[in-house]
Amino acid sequence: MPRAIALFSGGLDSTLAILTMLRQGVEVTAVTFLNHFGCEISDRSSCSKDPFSAAEKFGFEVKLSHLSEKFLEIVKNPRYGHGKNMNPCIDCRILMLKEARELMRMIGADFIITGEVLGQRPMSQRKNTFPMIDKQAMLKGLVLRPLSAKLLDITVPEQNGLVKRDELYDINGRSRKPQMALAREFGLTDYPAPAGGCLLTEPNYAFRLKELLTYTSDPGFKDINLLRSGRHFRFSPECKIIVGRHEKENETLLSIADADDCILRVEGYGSPITLIRGKRTEEALAVAASLCARYSDAKHLQAIDVAVSVKDNSFYLKAPPADSEVLDKYRIEMKATADASS
């Protein structure tokens, strides 16, 4: 029986690619690569549907592989450049294929499949880009893209009779209608809504990441993870202030905070958790307290007692709510999309 490794995001396209191979009698082992910038598998509420229900329903194996450190390096210095924002799509695809190649070798698989669709992504999913990516991953002729295969050069598994080319597809472009029709044919009803998935394609997130890398050449996991939550303020090159926007973000900030981080809140009122990371000064504390007051339910008061805790030390700072000038001075935000209601 032919055997394939599938790059599996849990989305519609990669699921359809797998089902296409299963229908041809190919044994498929799917691999999902995790990094700091995608939909976290551990938090399935962040996806509209359970991304792995198809694996359970159709009976294929899914392996998880974390590429965080390797992936961060290509985000910082991609050989083939970034997309519109901070997304190193070509380098990302090469990295994943190289990792899949190792898994293919380990289990004795014959080829690799992906759910890529010709013309769906402007940077990495072009007819002249696919061969270059495969060559750089040392997989020339061994990557089959079932959804667009009839529009692409014939691959080794097709030449060797492991896959029937006439049972593959010729999907092209950004429309999802062909895939949705194919999903109905396969009986696939539970899949995530179409979405970019990668945070690096989101302008505001990419802006925050670029700003972080400006001041921290080797950010830790927590620094990266914090980019998803709260309002971010740069007090100094060595100090950031992060203010939660709602209860869930407050919980996230508390769960990520280090023992050395300073935590502020307004007691007795609805209040954001405010986090100071890095070098603290009296001025930084004063600014953080005013920001905490600004976004609390006590913002109508002229001066507010803000509770401050760091390690085993707790005290109060009296601070006025921050005005617009303070927000404009410190907030890390794309000015063109700034929230006028701040």
Secondary structure as GFF3:
##gff-version 3
##sequence-region A 1 342
A	DSSP	beta_strand	3	7	.	.	.	ID=ss1
A	DSSP	alpha_helix	12	23	.	.	.	ID=ss2
A	DSSP	beta_strand	27	34	.	.	.	ID=ss3
A	DSSP	three_ten_helix	44	46	.	.	.	ID=ss4
A	DSSP	alpha_helix	53	58	.	.	.	ID=ss5
A	DSSP	beta_strand	61	66	.	.	.	ID=ss6
A	DSSP	alpha_helix	68	76	.	.	.	ID=ss7
A	DSSP	alpha_helix	89	107	.	.	.	ID=ss8
A	DSSP	beta_strand	111	113	.	.	.	ID=ss9
A	DSSP	alpha_helix	129	136	.	.	.	ID=ss10
A	DSSP	beta_strand	143	144	.	.	.	ID=ss11
A	DSSP	three_ten_helix	149	151	.	.	.	ID=ss12
A	DSSP	alpha_helix	156	159	.	.	.	ID=ss13
A	DSSP	three_ten_helix	165	167	.	.	.	ID=ss14
A	DSSP	alpha_helix	177	186	.	.	.	ID=ss15
A	DSSP	three_ten_helix	199	201	.	.	.	ID=ss16
A	DSSP	alpha_helix	203	215	.	.	.	ID=ss17
A	DSSP	alpha_helix	221	226	.	.	.	ID=ss18
A	DSSP	beta_strand	231	236	.	.	.	ID=ss19
A	DSSP	beta_strand	239	243	.	.	.	ID=ss20
A	DSSP	alpha_helix	247	256	.	.	.	ID=ss21
A	DSSP	beta_strand	262	265	.	.	.	ID=ss22
A	DSSP	beta_strand	274	278	.	.	.	ID=ss23
A	DSSP	alpha_helix	282	294	.	.	.	ID=ss24
A	DSSP	beta_strand	304	310	.	.	.	ID=ss25
A	DSSP	beta_strand	313	319	.	.	.	ID=ss26
A	DSSP	alpha_helix	324	330	.	.	.	ID=ss27
A	DSSP	three_ten_helix	335	337	.	.	.	ID=ss28
###
